[in-house]
Amino acid sequence: MALTNRTGAFSRYGTAAGTGALAALVLVAVAGSPAYTGWAGNHTDPNSAAGWYLRLLAWPAWRIDAGDQGGGVFAADLRAILLVILAAALLYVLPASQVARVPGGFSQFFSGWAAFVLAGGLAGLLAVLLGPGPSMLGALQAAGEGAGYGFLSGWVIGTASLGGRA
């Protein structure tokens, strides 16, 4: 069976938003996992570019057991949960008007990337405001960290969005 058809390569395998949402889920599940965050914290040099980037990928860290934290498992995982939900929602909302006006891969790539930047910023902001001990300063700092995370890792989501149906 050929991988291309008259409407384009891989177009019948999913939507751009669906593949981007799946990539966001996999990125958060793998890079936010306790195994990865522990490895990145212990085996990378924070003073090198590669080590710093590998540690950045662990920003949406989630835990199976929150241990002694007062907020419980949900509060510890709120940022990762919100990141996946907001990324999926924004991936479905953002490209609708853009892809219709500018067909092609660039539009899908940048829409997926932008959706992940916004999702990272909003997830950081909301996780602090909805979590235990909310503060406006903490929320703004977390929003900046989340947007930075989305900017530097959103290319993965943008790349995953390529080739799908709009």
Phi, psi and omega per residue, in radians:
M1 nan 2.307 -3.121
A2 -1.328 2.599 3.137
L3 -1.532 -0.067 3.102
T4 -2.069 2.731 3.025
N5 -2.480 -2.988 -3.052
R6 -1.147 -0.453 -3.093
T7 -1.576 -0.146 3.070
G8 2.333 2.968 -3.102
A9 -1.249 2.324 3.022
F10 1.041 0.199 -3.008
S11 -1.180 -0.415 -3.116
R12 -1.509 -0.008 -3.090
Y13 -1.574 -0.120 3.092
G14 2.716 2.989 3.113
T15 -1.557 2.801 3.097
A16 -1.077 -0.717 3.132
A17 -1.174 -0.668 3.142
G18 -1.170 -0.763 3.123
T19 -1.220 -0.604 3.073
G20 -1.157 -0.715 3.111
A21 -1.137 -0.684 3.084
L22 -1.122 -0.717 3.103
A23 -1.120 -0.684 3.101
A24 -1.103 -0.755 3.118
L25 -1.085 -0.774 -3.141
V26 -1.167 -0.738 3.136
L27 -1.071 -0.781 3.133
V28 -1.227 -0.683 -3.130
A29 -1.151 -0.694 -3.090
V30 -1.469 -0.973 -3.046
A31 -1.312 -0.327 3.092
G32 -1.667 -0.019 -3.082
S33 -1.193 2.676 3.103
P34 -1.024 -0.620 3.133
A35 -1.126 -0.800 -3.132
Y36 -1.207 -0.781 -3.118
T37 -1.107 -0.648 3.072
G38 -1.153 -0.754 3.116
W39 -1.109 -0.812 -3.112
A40 -1.121 -0.647 3.136
G41 -1.221 -0.563 -3.064
N42 -1.680 -0.420 -2.979
H43 -2.097 0.197 3.102
T44 -2.156 2.655 3.135
D45 -1.644 2.012 -3.112
P46 -1.182 -0.208 -3.140
N47 -1.630 0.036 3.044
S48 -1.895 2.714 -3.112
A49 -1.107 -0.780 -3.125
A50 -1.144 -0.754 3.123
G51 -1.122 -0.728 3.112
W52 -1.095 -0.744 -3.134
Y53 -1.164 -0.734 3.118
L54 -1.109 -0.586 3.062
R55 -1.266 -0.614 3.099
L56 -1.084 -0.664 -3.139
L57 -1.061 -0.366 -3.141
A58 -1.520 0.145 -3.102
W59 -0.950 -0.784 -3.129
P60 -1.454 0.794 -3.058
A61 -0.987 2.401 3.046
W62 -2.226 2.767 -3.106
R63 -2.305 2.569 3.060
I64 -1.364 -0.687 -3.128
D65 -2.189 2.081 -3.110
A66 -1.355 -0.216 3.067
G67 1.127 -2.157 -3.053
D68 -1.528 0.095 -3.110
Q69 -1.266 2.350 -3.062
G70 -1.176 -0.499 -3.080
G71 -1.363 -0.204 -3.136
G72 1.433 -3.071 -3.086
V73 -1.133 -0.704 -3.087
F74 -1.100 -0.775 -3.140
A75 -1.130 -0.646 3.136
A76 -1.204 -0.525 -3.067
D77 -1.767 0.016 -3.036
L78 -1.018 -0.720 -3.121
R79 -1.096 -0.773 3.140
A80 -1.172 -0.718 3.135
I81 -1.109 -0.848 3.138
L82 -1.098 -0.649 -3.137
L83 -1.072 -0.800 -3.128
V84 -1.173 -0.780 -3.121
I85 -1.133 -0.835 -3.132
L86 -1.165 -0.658 3.102
A87 -1.092 -0.791 3.130
A88 -1.095 -0.780 -3.132
A89 -1.113 -0.795 -3.131
L90 -1.212 -0.553 3.080
L91 -1.131 -0.568 3.105
Y92 -1.387 -0.544 -3.071
V93 -1.483 -0.811 -3.011
L94 -1.113 -0.850 -2.999
P95 -1.246 -0.282 -3.005
A96 -0.950 -0.887 -3.109
S97 -1.423 -0.581 -3.090
Q98 -1.224 -0.802 -3.074
V99 -1.174 -0.561 3.134
A100 -1.145 -0.602 -3.106
R101 -1.508 -0.617 -3.073
V102 -2.199 1.582 -3.134
P103 -1.245 2.613 3.078
G104 2.199 3.049 -3.044
G105 -1.233 -0.580 -3.108
F106 -1.044 -0.723 -3.129
S107 -1.115 -0.779 3.120
Q108 -1.129 -0.748 3.141
F109 -1.055 -0.896 -3.087
F110 -1.249 -0.539 3.056
S111 -1.154 -0.731 3.095
G112 -1.147 -0.729 3.122
W113 -1.118 -0.830 -3.133
A114 -1.095 -0.685 3.116
A115 -1.066 -0.674 -3.118
F116 -1.294 -0.581 3.059
V117 -1.106 -0.846 3.126
L118 -1.122 -0.713 3.133
A119 -1.116 -0.705 3.111
G120 -1.101 -0.805 3.127
G121 -1.112 -0.811 3.135
L122 -1.171 -0.665 3.128
A123 -1.126 -0.741 3.094
G124 -1.095 -0.792 3.139
L125 -1.077 -0.917 -3.087
L126 -1.188 -0.591 -3.137
A127 -1.103 -0.655 3.109
V128 -1.302 -0.761 -3.113
L129 -1.171 -0.596 -3.124
L130 -1.616 -0.236 -3.098
G131 -1.469 -3.074 3.120
P132 -1.258 2.397 3.122
G133 1.191 0.941 -3.106
P134 -1.205 2.509 3.033
S135 -2.556 2.568 -3.117
M136 -1.177 -0.704 3.112
L137 -1.090 -0.800 3.116
G138 -1.081 -0.669 3.140
A139 -1.156 -0.737 3.130
L140 -1.188 -0.684 3.090
Q141 -1.131 -0.735 3.122
A142 -1.156 -0.622 3.093
A143 -1.121 -0.704 3.090
G144 -1.133 -0.739 3.098
E145 -1.111 -0.749 -3.127
G146 -1.149 -0.708 3.108
A147 -1.175 -0.654 3.066
G148 -1.116 -0.744 3.073
Y149 -1.046 -0.818 -3.139
G150 -1.108 -0.657 3.135
F151 -1.160 -0.732 -3.060
L152 -1.501 -0.282 3.100
S153 -2.051 -0.092 -3.101
G154 -1.186 -0.299 3.095
W155 -1.082 -0.491 3.096
V156 -1.126 -0.778 -3.138
I157 -1.200 -0.716 3.097
G158 -1.074 -0.728 3.116
T159 -1.146 -0.687 3.126
A160 -1.158 -0.478 -3.130
S161 -1.324 -0.264 -3.134
L162 -1.149 2.463 2.984
G163 1.528 -0.199 3.132
G164 -1.496 2.954 3.074
R165 -1.250 2.561 3.138
A166 -1.226 nan nan
